[in-house]
Amino acid sequence: MADPQPKKVFALIIGINEYIAQPYLPTLRGCVNDAKLFKEFLGSYCDQRGLELHAKVLLDKEATRKAILGAFDAHLINNVNHCVLRNLDTRLDRYASILGNVRHFSSCRCAANIAMLGMRAPLNANLSLRRKYYELDTKEGARVVNIPDNGDTPMIFFFAGHGSRVEATTTSPVSADGKIETICPHDEHDTDVDGQYVHGIPDYVLLALLCTLADRKGDNITVIFDSCHSSGMARGLVDEAAGTAHSAIFPSLPIPPSLDRHLLLHTQHSAPQICVILAACQQDEFARECTLPGDSIVHGRFTRALIDQLRLLLPTRPTTYKDLHTSLNQTTLDKQSPSCIGDNGGRLVFTCALPPRGAGVLPLRRVSSGAPAVHDDTPAYSLVVDMGSVEGVVEGTEFAVYDEHNGTAVPGMLFQAGSVKIHECLLLQVGDWVIPENARVMLYRWNNTKGALKVHLAEGFPYVDVVFPTIQTGLTATHRYVKSAPEEAHVVLRTSDAGRVLVVERCLAAMRVDGVVDMQIPLQDNHSNIPTILDEIAHFNDFLLRTNESADRPFGERCELRMYRLTGERGERIRDPAYDNLVKMDAENVLVAEIGSEKGVLYGFEIVNHSADDIWAYLYIFDTDEYKITSVYTHTHGTPPVHKYGGIASVGFGANRGWEFTLPAGQSVSSAFLKLFVATHPLHLEWIRRKDRLHAGVGRLEAREEEHPESWDTAMVRLTMRAAPVA
């Protein structure tokens, strides 16, 4: 019996040292090395796991604007004409003799066609011979290799080169500051064969390509940028004597609104939802190059550190993108602060899988206290995890060191939350034990019953001991649900079909939710999935009902959430002038919105900041039918996206994704909730999302700058959909 075909990894790798537009885009030294190093790493990664690597590599003058966009389409989105030889080992010499001295063959057992994988022959190789090679390849036993639609194939886009920020025209899809970030192809600032100016590739065009890729092939997408994204800055070589970086100032022309318009018609997501982005630095920082001691080869600091950490972490433990990011930030990157952007940052690197314990496993960060240790055994750092009061952490919430091998808590290795901020908490070690290197922690016990799910068991419920065991065995996280009287319960549980189906009665009458029906969930043979079901419901309820009771003024004085019906084609989509803001305040001072179920009608949102603080905003849809939580708008990096005194963050307008709401045939009404979180500090809320998983010393007076108070708040809008259009 033939072995099953190995799983595949597809990558588009770009490295550009040389640019046509001198001196606007000065020559770099390490980008080509970075691309080769990353390709080499992927080859080794795939070999060790029995994977097939399909890598298209574009270097220097190969990486024109047209070539980059074409390769993204042909190699990833449409993925055509990828051929792999069944018996490459016995036929390699034959094809090498056709092409001459072939370089850069993959170490993967089943290497792909040279032209399609970017494994380049010498520049003087005859094009007709390449074509002949391809014809032989397809005629003599080759098999076609495609990325399966809607699957979990790893897809990677790597770019090392110059980045730019250019002025946006008034009709362009823009960021909040009126700038468009671009990556710079080899021929930027030149003219093409038609005499047209060659622009950089804008961020929204890359987003459109990524969205199309995600819609067709799945969201296991990793994007890596080793480039600068600051205004007037390019990736520079470190001056070893001065310790600074050489910056390039290059005046790119404004991006015209017609540029790449054909690519913008079908974008269906925002970037954080469909990929994970690893970026070399923040917007106001340099991406630098360097040589390591004893090594004359120049690399990007970020790429070199990234590969080193991947080689260190992946063989030893399940590693998420967030783990990788935390590890990178603990390396010496000389004034570079790498970013990890995306709702899927809790996944294991290059996969769709979560760690064995799920997204609740968090890196343990060591933050310098800024002072030397008092004693040799006193650490001069604090232990911090990125989980705070917004997620429900209180002083006394317990965390345990996570056992990477068994997927459980390590007995005796506990921390308690001390100081709790809105986005993180300080951990205090309980007892005297040695903290493992690169430790991760898991939430062990909330010690906060305020957000717990209230559960009532109907008379005769047969699995009382499964829901509320009288004896706890093992060191496992405490479930976040409690017993309740029926009049106070969030859910009432009973069974049907001779105990094989769990019936969940949702008690949402107090929230005036329309169209709620009981959930019926098949049970496993040993009924062990009941606690998991309740934990998922508890997670949903907890975040749906979460508010900041200590907020110093009503939410409406801080921010406003607006919802509009849209009109126009994508790229020019605007608010439909026939409709006002759909979010209203009803007679009971509850924010509500009603819409009709109309196929093809799109809606957009505006988050308006009336406060005196710049804020981060996070908007989610809570689907009460399936206990599903979907991200609508998130922003976790750079500067606050919603500026004070009237700043607006929008969803669905211009080239951004609009949202469609429809009901299945035969259903007359359904309700969901729009939940907006805002904060004066970026929050790590990726793990909120849920798919449908249920089927002090005294010293002298010190003058200090006033501390900016942290704050967060929420707003909730009940959204009702009716089968008939709503006027």
N, C-alpha and C positions, 0 to 999 in steps of 0.2 A: 504494500500500500504506500502510495506516495506521501511524503511529508506535507503537511499543510503549508501553504505559502507563509513565509515570515511576515510579521507586521512591518509596516513601512514608516519612515520618517521623511518628510519633505522639507527642504530648506532652500530659501533664496538668500544668498550671501553676497554682499556688496562691499567692496573696499576701494576707496578712491584716494590716492595720493596726488595725482597730477590733474590739474584743471586747465582748461583752455584759457580762461579769463585771468591772465596774469596782469597786474599784481592784485586784482580784486579778490581772487581766491588763491592765496599763496599755496605753494606745494607743501604737502604734508609728508611725513616719513614713515608713520607706523600703521596706516590704515590697511594697506595691502597685507602687511604682516598679520594684522588682526584678523582679517578675513580668512587667511590661510590657517591661522592658529585655530579659529573657531571651527573651520571645516575639519581640521585634523581631530579636534576634540570630539565633534559629532561622529566621525568615523569610528573612533575608539569606543565612544558611548554605545553606538549601535552594535559593534562587534561583540562587546561584553554581554549584550542582552539578546543576541540573535535577531537583531532588527536589520532591515534593509534601508540604507541611506540613499536618498535621491536628492542631491544637492546641485543647484544651479548657481554658479559662481560668476560674478561680473567684476572685473578689476580694471581700474583706470579708464582707458578710452573705450572699453567694452560697456562701461556703465553710463551711457548717454541717457537722456530723459526718455527717449522713445524705447530704448532697450530695457530700462528698468520697468516701465509700465507694461511693456510687452511681455517680459519675463514673468511678472506677477500674474498676468492673465494666463499665459500659456503653461507655466510650470505649476501654478497653484489653483487658480479659479477654474479654468477650463481643462487644464491638465491633460493636454492631448499629445499623442504620439510618444509617450514614454515607453520605451521598449527595453526589456531586460533579457539578456541571453541565457538560455537554459543551461548551456554547457560552456560558460565563458572561459573556464580554466583551460580547456583543451583547444579553444579557438582564438585565444588572445593574441598569439603570435601572428596569426593570419591577418587580423585586423590591424595590428601594429605595423605589419609590413605594408599595408595599404596606406596608412596615414603617416608613416615615418615614426619618428621618435615621440611616441605619445607620453605625456606627462600627467601626473595627478590622478591616476586611476584610484578609485575608492578601494579601501581594504575590505569593503563589504563583499561577501561571497558572490552575490548576484549584482554586478555593477551594471549601470544603465548606459544607454547610448551616450557617447561622448558629447555630442552637440547638445543634447537635451539636458545633461547634468552639469554642464559647465566644466567638464574635465577637458582642459584645452589642449589641442595639438599646437605645435609651433606656429607662429604667426604666418609663416610662409607656406603652410600646408594648403594644398590645392582644394578649393571649394568643391570641385567636381568629385574629388576623391572622398570628401566628407559625405557628399550626397550618395556616392556609390556604397560607402560604408553603411549608411542608413538603409539603403535599399536591400543590401545583403542581410542586414540585421532583421528587417521585417519579413523577409522571405524565408529565412532558414531557421525556423523553430523558435523565434522570439515570442515572448508573451507580452501582451499589452499591460502596462501598469497604470492604474488610475487611482486617484484618491476617492474612496467610497463616499457617496453622498450622505450627509447627515450622520457621519460617523465620529470616531474619536482619534483619527489619525493625527499625530503631532505635525504641526505646520509652523515653520519658524522663518521669520524675516529678520535678517541681521544687516545693519548698515553702520559702516565706519567711514566718516568723511566730514566735510564741512556741513554745518547747519546754519540757517539764517532766519531772521524775522523781518518781514517786509510790511510796508503799509498796506492796509486794506481799503479798497474802494467802498463806498457807502452801501453798495448792493452785494458785496461779497459776504460769504459765510465767515464771520469773524469771531475772534475771542473777545473777552470783555474789555481788553485794552486797545482794540482796534488794530491789532497786529496779527499777521498770519505767519505761523511757523512753517518752515520748509526744510527739506533735505536738498542738498545741492548735487545735482548730477554733474558728470564730467564736463558737459557742454553748456552749462548755465552761462548766461551773458553772451553766448555766441548766437549765430543765426542758423536756422535749419535750411534744408534744401529749397524751401519755398521763400526764403528770405525773412522768416518770422523770428522774432526774438525768442530765445529759449529761456523759459522761467524755471525756477525751482519747482519741486513737487510739493504742493501745499499739504498741510496736515489734514484738511478736510477731504482731499482727494485720496490720501492714504486711508482715511477712515472709510470712505466709500468702497475702496477696494477690499478692506478688511471685512466690512459688513457683507459685501457680496460673497466673499469667501466663506464667512461664517454661515450665511443662509444656505449655501450649497453644500458645504463640506463639514460643518460642525465648528464648535468654538474652542477646540484645543489649539489655540493660536498663541505663539510667543513672539513678541516684537522686541528687538534689542537695538537701541540707538547708542553708539559711542560717538557723539557729536555734540556741539554746543547748540543751544536753542535760545540764546540771548540776543537781544538787539545789538547788531554791529559786532558780534563776537563769533569767532570760529575756533575750532579745535586747534590748539597751539602746542608747540614743543616747549617743554620746560627748559628754561635757561638755568643750567645746573649751578652757575655762579650766583645768579641773583635770586634764584628760587621763584621766579615768576613765569608767566606764560606770555608768548607773543600773540597778540590779538590781531585779527584782520578786520578792517572796516571796508565793507563793500556795498555800494548803493544799488540794490536790486530794484528793478522797476515794480510798481504796484501790480498786484495780481488782478487781471481783468476778470469780470464776473463770467465771461463766456468760456474761460479756460477750463477744459476737461468737463464741460457741461454734460456730455454724454455719459460720464461715469457717475453722475450724482443723482440719477433718477430712482435708484432702487435701494438706497441706504435705509436699513431697517433698525439700526441699533445705535447706541452711543458707545464710544471706545471702551469704557470700563466694563461693559457688559459682555463683550465678545472676544476679548483677548487680555493677555497680561503684558504690560509694557515695562521693560527694564531700561531705564535711562541713566546715562553716565553722570548727570549732574542736574542741578536746579537751573531755572531760567537765568539767574543772575550769576552763574558760575562758568568757569572755563572747563572744557573737557581736555585734559592734558595728555601729552605723550612723554615717554621717559625710556631710559635704558636701565636695566637692572645691574647691580654691581657684578662685574666680571662678564657682562654680556653686552655685545655691541649692537644687538638687534633692538630696534625701536618698536615699542608697542604703545597703544593707548593704555593709560593707567587702569581705566575701568575694565577694558577687555582682559588685560593681564590678571587683574584681581578676580574678575568673574570666572575665568577658566580655572584659576587656582582654587577658588572656593568650590566650584562644581566638582573638581577632581577630589577635593578633600571630603566633601559632605555626601555626595551621592552614593559612594560605595559603603558608607558606614551606617546610614540611617535614612528613613523616609524623610525627604526634604521638600518643604513647600517653597513657593516663591517668596513668601514672607520670611521664612527661615533664611533663605539665601540673601534676601535684602538686609536682614538684621546682621548676618555674618559679614556682608560687604561693608556695612557701616562701622564695623569694628576693626576693619583693616585701615591702613594708612593710605588715604587717597589724596592727601595734600590739597585741602580746600575744595574737594569735590564731595557732594552729598548725593549719592545715587538715589533714584526713585523707583518704587515698585507701584505701578498703577494698574488697577483693574479689580473687578469684583471677584475674580477667580484666583486671587493671590493666595488663598488657603489651599489650593490644589497642590499635589505633588508635581514637581518640575517636569515639564514636557508630557503631562498626562491629564486626564479628566478626573483622576481619582483623588479622594481626600485621604488624609492620614488615617491609620486604623481607628483612631479615636474621633475622627471627624475634624471639623473646623474649629472645635473648642480647644485644640492644642496650640499653645502660644509660645513663641520664643521668649526666653528669659534674658532681658537686656541688662547689661552692667553699665551703669551711668556713673561717670567720674564725679566724685563729690567736690572736686576742685581743691582738695587739701590732702597732704600726705597722711599716711596712717599714723595713728598715735602710738600703736604697738605693732610689732611685726605681724601679729596674728589678727590685727584689726583691718579689715579691707577698706581702702580709700575709695569706695564706690558704693552706689546704691543698686538694689535689684528692682527692676521695673518690668511690668507687662502692659501691653497696649490694650487695656480693658478697664473702663472706668464707670463713673456713675450713670452715664447714659445707658450702658448695658445692664445696670442693676447691681453693680458691685458696691458694697458698703464696707465700712471698717469692720473687720472680722470675717469677711468672706475668705474661704480657705482654698488654697491651690496646692496641688501635689506634684512632685516631680514625675514626669511621664516616662514610663518604661518603654523604650523604643522597640523592644523585642516582643513583649507580651501585650502591648496595647492597653496597659492598665497603669494605675498609680503605683509608685514605689512605696512600700510600707515604711512609715516612720519619717519620710522626707516631706514635710509639710511646711507651707508658708501661710501667714495671715496677711490680709490687706491692711496696711496702716493708713497712710495718707492717701486719699482717693480724689483724683481730679476727674474732670469730665471725660478725658480720653485715655487715662492711664492710672495705674495705682502702684504705690510703693509696697514691696513685699517684705515682711519681717519673718526671718527664719524661726521656726518653732523647734527648739531643741538644739543639740550640738552634733552636727554631722557635716560631712564634706560635700559641698555642692559639686555635682559632676560638671566637667567641661562641656560647653555647648548644650547645657540642659534646656529642655522645654518643660513647660508645666501645663497641667490640665486643671480645669475648674473642678474642685472636689466637693465643696459644700457652700451653697450660697449664703446661708445664715441671714437670709432676707426673705421673709414670707410675704412681703407686701405685693410682689408681682406673681405670686404662686397661683396656679390654676386651681380653682375650687371644684372638686369632683364629688358628685353624689352618686352612690350605687343604688340602683332600683332594687326593690324588694326581690329576693330570690336570685340576685346576681351570683353566678356560680364561681367566680374567680377572685374572690375578695383577697385571698392571700397573695395572688399575683400582683394586684394593684397596690395593696398595703401590706407587705409582708411583715409578720410579727418578729421574724428573726432576720437580721441583715447578715449576709455572708460575703466575705471578701471586702477589699477596699475599693469601692466603686463610688462614683459621683452620686450625690443625693438627688433624687428626682424632684423637679420643681412643681409638684402638685400636692394638694392637701385634701383631707376629708372636709365635706361641707354639708350643711343642711340643704334640703332641696330649694328652699326659697332664696338662698344666697349663691347657689351653684352656677358656674359657668357652663358645665356640661353634666348631663345625667347619662349614666351607662346602663345598658341592658344588653341582652343577647337574643339572637333568633337562630333559626335553622339548627335546633338541638345544640346550641352553644358554639356553633362553628362560625358565627358572624357576630361581630361587635357592633351594636347600634349606639351611635353617639347622638344624643339629643342636644342641640345647641340652644342655650338660653340667652338669646340676643334681643329679647323683647325690649329691654330697657334702652337699647340703642336704636330701636325702631327700624330694624333691618327687615326689608321686604324679601319674600321669596326663599326663606330659609327652610330647608328640609333636613330630616335626619340623615346622618351619614351611616352607611353600612360597609364595614371593612372586614374582609375575610381574616380569620385568625389562623396562626400557625398551629400545628398539631399540639404543641405543648403550651400554647397561649402565651409564649414568652414575648411576643411582639406588642402586648398591651402597654407595658411601660413606655416603649418607644413611641407608640401612637400618642399617648398622653403627653410625652415630652414635646412632641412636635406641636400639638395643640397648645401646650403651655407656652412654648416659644412664640407662637403666633399671637396669642392673647396678651402676653407680657409686653411685646413691643407695640401692639396695637393700642393698648391702654396706657402706655408709658407717657408720663408728663413730668415736668419739673415743677414740683410744688413750691420750691423755694424761689422761683422766678420773681423778679422784683416788680414786674408790671405785666399787664395782659399781653398775650401774643400779638393781638391785632395792632398794638402800638409799636411792635417791633417789625413784623413782617406781614406780608399778604401773599396768599396763593390764589392765582387767577387761572381760569380754564376757559379756553376759547375754541370755537369751531373754526377750522381753517379752510382756506380756498387757495387755488393756484397750484402750479406744478412745482415739484421739488426743486429747490434752488431759488424760487421766487415765491414761496408759500407765505401767505400773510393771514392775518385774522380776517374772518368773514365779516364784512361790515354790517350784514343783516342780523348779527347776533351780538349781544352784550356778553360781558363776563358771566359765565354760567354758575359761578360760585356765589351763593346767596346766604344771607342770614335769615333763618326761619323765625317763627313767632316765639320759639323757646331758646333763642340765641344759640342755635346749632348751625354750623356751616354745612350746607347741603348743595348738591348739584344733580340735576335730572337731565338725561339725554335719551334719545331714541336709538334703537338698534338699527343702524343703517349701514349696509355694506359699502365700503369705499369712502365713508365720511371720516375725516381725520380730525383729531383734536390736539391742541398744544397747550402748554402751561407757561406761566410767568411767575417767578418768585421775586417779589419786590421787597427790598430792604428799606424800611423807614427809620431804622435805628441809627445811632451815632457810631456804630462799629462795623467794620468790614466783617463779613460772615462767610462760613462754609454752609452749604445746603445739601440735603439728601432727601429725595422724594421717592416714595415707594407706593405701590398698589397692593393692598391687602385683600385678597380674594376669599370671602367668607365661605364660598361653596367648597373650596378644596384646601383651605388653610395654606394657600400659596402666597408668597411674598415676592413681588417683582420690582426690580430697581428701575426707576424712571430717570432719575438724575442724581449723579454723584460727582464729587470733585474732592480729591484727597491730597493733591500735590500743589506745589508752587504757592502762589498767593491766593488770598480769599477771592472767590469768583464773583461774589455779590457785594458790591461796594456800598458804603454807607450813604445815607441821605438820598435815597431814591434809586440805587443801583438795581438792575434787573438781570436775572439769569433766565433764559428762555429755553423751552423744549418744543421742537416741532416746527419752528419758524425757519424761513430761509432754506438752507440745505440740511437742517437737522431733521431727525425722525419725528413724524407725527404719530399719534396713537389712535388706533381704531378700537371701538367697543361694539361687540355684537353679541346677540343671544342665539343659542342653538334653536333649531326649528322646534316649535311646540312649547317653548318656554316663554312666558309672558312678562316676567319681571325677575330681576336679580339685583343684588346690592354688593358693593365693595366699598373700600375706604381708601382715600388718598391720605397718606401720612407724610408730613413734612417735618424733618428734623433740621434745626439750624443751630449753629454753635460758633463761638469766637475762636475755636481751635479745630483743626482738622480731626475728624473722628475715623476710627477703623470699624466701619459698620458692614464690611463685606459679608460677614457671616449671618447678617439679618436675613438675607434672601433665602427663600425656601421654594424649591420646585414641589410638584405634587408628589410627596413622599409617602402618602398614606394609602393609596390602595395599600540744756539750753542755757547757756552761760550768760552772765550779765557783763556788759562792756560799756564803753563810752558811746555817746550819742553818735549815730552814723547817719549821714545824709545820703539818701538813695533816690533814684528815679522812681516815680510812682508806678507801682505794679498795675498792669492792665488786668482788671478783673475778668475771670473766665465766666462764661455763661452759655447756657444752651436752652432750647425750648422746642416745642412741637406744635403742630396744628393738624387737625383731622377734619376731613370733609367726607360725609356720607354720599356716595355716588350711586344713584339708582338708574338702572337701564330698563326701559319699557319697549315692548315690541312695536308700538306705534310711535311715530315721530313726535317729539316734544317741541311745541312752538316756542 
